[in-house]
Amino acid sequence: MARDMQTAVIPEHTTVLIVGGGPTGLVMSSLLSGYGINNTVIERQPVQPMDPRAHVVRKRPMEILSGLGLLDEINSAKPSLPMKYITWCSTLAGEEAGKIDLLRGAEEIIEGYPWTNIPQNYLQPILYNKAVSEPTAQVLMGANVTSAQESGDRIDVHVSLESDGSQHLVTTDWLVVADGAGSRTRDCLGIPMEGRGPGGTFFMVHFKANIAEWVDPRPGPLYWILNPEAPGTIIAHDPEKFGVYMTPEFGLENEEDGLIARFHQAVGKSVPTEVVSIRKWVAHGQIARAYRKGRAFLVGDAAHRFPPTGGLGLNTGLLEANNLAWKLAYVIRGLAEDALLDTYEPECKPAAVANTKTSLDNQARLREIADALGSFESPGQLEERIREIKQSGDCSLDDAIENQRSHFTFDGTLPGSVWAGITSVRTRFECL
């Protein structure tokens, strides 16, 4: 019988405790359930997130989700916006500097398990419902891990409930840490992050507005806004309904109060707008020093945090969950020795290191477009500069934009070793 957040109770013991109920933690739960492994997910937030956050799921992660039987539901839920172009423009309604046709020479995006543009606030409820539908799993919302300590053949995890402040002890055979970039559980385990950061601070403005008038002629998920008064990126999740505006923090007094006006400057028009939420995030390029500590494992953003340039964070996390889940299942069911779990880090960490470098390189390469445009101080000067470049036959701007192609078409570096598909492993268990 499925157990949801209203009926679930904190167990005294669970075979695998997953800390973090985001996409990576929920997929980890469903994968383990597919192998018949008892597991519990603990999520700090009391409700599912409303923010779109991550949105493009690559080919291999889509294969994982398809193996969980979710392909049709995801395709039905995703917005109808075609993944056609990535566009650079003075404002959304203004002069176009150039665009990349994503589908030209990018067979991995359209063949087999195609890349899927579905915002996280559409995807995560699907993953949640799948996880709680399994009789071997439960998901506890509004529960905080306050400490985790390995003791012999178990880990003692202290949990507090946000609803009533009650304290609970959960013992688990294995701990999977998937509670995000600011992972408190990773800190409890004493695993430091290494690499670059923190970098710049950005606002993520989740807005409700109809911007379809300017998206429909050149449909695609991303619009890079070059307006010096409102720089950033508009992510057109569902153009008639909502999207996200990413913009740097300038350090102005009461800066959040002016973000609606800045968004209108980025659009180039004043449109009826409702701000759903504003979140800040800080750019990092970091990897955990270790992916395993005894009976505990890091997956997803708890193991790595890199900027969204390339959209590799969610995708890397889902691949890690798939790599770890079947290995845990083999060991728990006595089909392999514990040493199998030692292969998780050497197979997955190098891929995360490579994807971190790719994300940082993508971020740095964007500077080529600014260099090709040269200096300007106002939106008017910017649009005049774009027209001058086009009329002169100068190809430097077109070349700089085309040089960003891999930023948007690269699948990312995959974990090493042989691809371990879900169906084949599950079938082996069913034959036991």
C-alpha positions, -999 to 999 in steps of 0.1 A, spaced: 0 0 0 14 34 -10 22 58 18 22 95 13 32 124 35 -2 123 54 0 86 63 37 79 65 54 75 99 90 77 108 103 41 109 127 29 136 147 11 109 149 12 71 173 -6 48 182 25 29 175 60 41 176 87 14 180 123 27 165 147 1 133 144 -18 143 163 -49 144 145 -83 176 126 -76 164 113 -42 130 104 -55 145 86 -85 169 68 -62 139 56 -41 120 43 -72 150 25 -85 156 8 -52 119 -1 -50 122 -16 -84 148 -40 -70 126 -48 -40 147 -28 -15 130 -12 15 137 26 16 126 58 32 130 93 18 133 123 42 128 157 28 133 190 47 106 210 28 70 203 39 56 206 4 67 200 -32 85 230 -47 67 255 -68 98 268 -86 106 255 -121 144 252 -114 160 225 -136 142 218 -169 160 200 -197 164 162 -192 190 146 -215 189 113 -234 204 89 -208 184 103 -178 153 101 -200 161 64 -205 162 60 -167 128 77 -163 114 56 -191 126 25 -174 105 36 -144 75 37 -166 72 74 -166 78 84 -202 41 88 -213 32 108 -181 62 131 -186 54 137 -223 18 145 -214 28 169 -186 56 188 -204 48 222 -220 43 222 -258 72 247 -263 95 233 -291 132 230 -283 141 248 -315 163 278 -308 186 294 -283 184 332 -289 205 362 -280 186 395 -282 188 431 -269 154 425 -252 129 397 -257 108 420 -279 138 438 -294 167 434 -318 179 398 -324 217 394 -322 216 358 -334 204 323 -325 214 286 -325 192 261 -343 194 232 -317 181 206 -341 207 211 -368 232 182 -366 220 173 -331 205 138 -335 209 130 -298 182 156 -291 155 142 -314 163 105 -317 156 75 -294 149 90 -260 149 127 -270 159 156 -247 128 167 -228 121 202 -217 100 198 -185 103 223 -156 111 207 -122 78 218 -107 60 197 -134 85 168 -132 89 164 -94 53 156 -86 55 128 -112 86 115 -95 70 119 -60 38 100 -70 59 72 -84 80 69 -53 51 68 -29 32 43 -50 58 16 -42 49 -6 -12 86 -8 -3 90 30 1 77 60 19 85 97 16 85 119 47 81 157 41 90 183 66 117 162 83 152 174 91 183 153 97 202 168 127 230 142 129 242 110 113 267 87 129 279 53 117 279 26 144 291 -9 133 268 -23 107 243 6 108 240 44 107 221 62 135 203 92 120 185 117 143 155 134 126 133 162 138 98 168 124 89 204 115 52 199 122 56 193 160 94 196 167 95 159 178 128 141 177 133 106 163 161 81 159 162 61 126 187 34 121 196 25 86 218 -1 69 228 24 42 225 62 39 221 80 6 227 118 8 208 137 -18 198 169 0 212 194 -25 241 218 -29 240 231 6 237 196 21 235 196 59 239 158 60 272 160 40 284 185 66 273 160 94 295 134 77 324 158 76 329 156 38 342 189 25 336 204 -10 366 213 -31 370 236 -61 360 271 -72 335 292 -54 315 310 -43 312 332 -74 286 357 -85 252 359 -69 220 357 -91 183 362 -86 159 335 -99 126 353 -105 97 329 -111 71 349 -129 36 345 -143 32 364 -175 23 358 -211 54 363 -233 42 340 -261 40 370 -286 78 372 -286 86 335 -281 64 320 -308 83 334 -338 116 318 -325 105 291 -301 130 277 -276 138 274 -239 164 302 -235 166 339 -244 199 356 -235 191 392 -227 220 416 -236 203 448 -224 229 464 -201 202 477 -178 186 443 -174 211 415 -183 203 379 -178 183 350 -192 146 344 -197 137 308 -195 104 304 -213 90 273 -196 54 278 -207 53 311 -226 16 318 -222 18 311 -184 51 313 -166 89 313 -168 120 323 -150 142 354 -153 178 349 -141 197 382 -135 228 391 -116 227 407 -82 241 443 -85 243 450 -48 217 478 -50 197 489 -20 163 471 -19 172 454 -51 145 428 -50 118 455 -50 130 466 -85 131 431 -101 97 434 -118 107 466 -135 140 450 -145 121 420 -159 100 444 -180 132 460 -193 144 425 -202 112 418 -221 113 453 -237 76 457 -229 55 462 -198 33 431 -195 10 420 -166 33 401 -143 29 382 -111 61 373 -92 56 338 -77 89 337 -59 124 352 -58 154 330 -49 191 338 -48 218 313 -58 255 315 -58 277 301 -86 301 273 -75 323 248 -93 329 222 -66 330 185 -60 329 166 -28 362 153 -16 347 118 -12 315 102 -26 315 75 0 321 74 37 315 40 52 279 32 47 270 67 34 270 79 -2 266 113 -18 245 117 -50 234 147 -71 240 182 -60 251 170 -25 282 155 -44 287 184 -68 276 219 -74 283 238 -106 266 266 -125 236 260 -147 255 268 -179 250 235 -197 221 222 -176 241 192 -164 234 192 -126 201 173 -126 212 150 -154 244 141 -136 225 134 -104 201 110 -121 230 91 -137 246 88 -103 214 75 -87 212 48 -114 248 38 -109 245 35 -72 210 20 -70 218 -13 -87 250 -17 -69 234 -12 -35 207 -37 -46 232 -63 -55 250 -60 -22 219 -59 -1 205 -90 -19 238 -109 -15 246 -110 -52 279 -90 -47 305 -82 -21 307 -47 -5 337 -40 -28 312 -34 -56 302 -2 -39 337 10 -40 333 13 -78 307 41 -74 331 69 -68 357 61 -94 330 57 -120 309 87 -112 332 113 -97 353 118 -128 322 124 -148 311 151 -123 346 167 -124 344 168 -162 308 182 -161 319 209 -136 347 219 -160 323 219 -189 298 241 -170 325 266 -160 339 266 -196 305 273 -209 301 302 -185 334 317 -196 328 312 -233 297 334 -232 322 363 -228 330 359 -266 296 374 -275 302 405 -253 336 409 -269 321 406 -304 295 433 -296 320 457 -280 311 484 -256 277 502 -253 259 520 -224 222 519 -233 197 495 -249 195 520 -279 233 519 -284 232 481 -282 205 477 -309 223 502 -331 255 481 -327 237 449 -336 223 465 -368 257 479 -377 273 444 -374 246 428 -395 248 454 -422 287 454 -423 289 417 -431 311 412 -400 308 375 -390 324 379 -356 291 380 -337 277 351 -357 308 331 -350 308 339 -313 272 327 -310 278 295 -331 308 288 -308 283 283 -279 266 253 -296 281 226 -275 269 245 -244 234 235 -254 238 202 -273 264 183 -253 250 154 -234 276 157 -206 302 132 -196 286 99 -185 297 78 -156 324 52 -165 320 14 -169 293 -4 -188 259 13 -189 237 -5 -164 202 -4 -178 172 -7 -154 153 -34 -172 182 -59 -175 191 -57 -138 154 -60 -127 149 -90 -150 179 -107 -134 163 -102 -99 129 -115 -111 146 -147 -123 161 -155 -89 
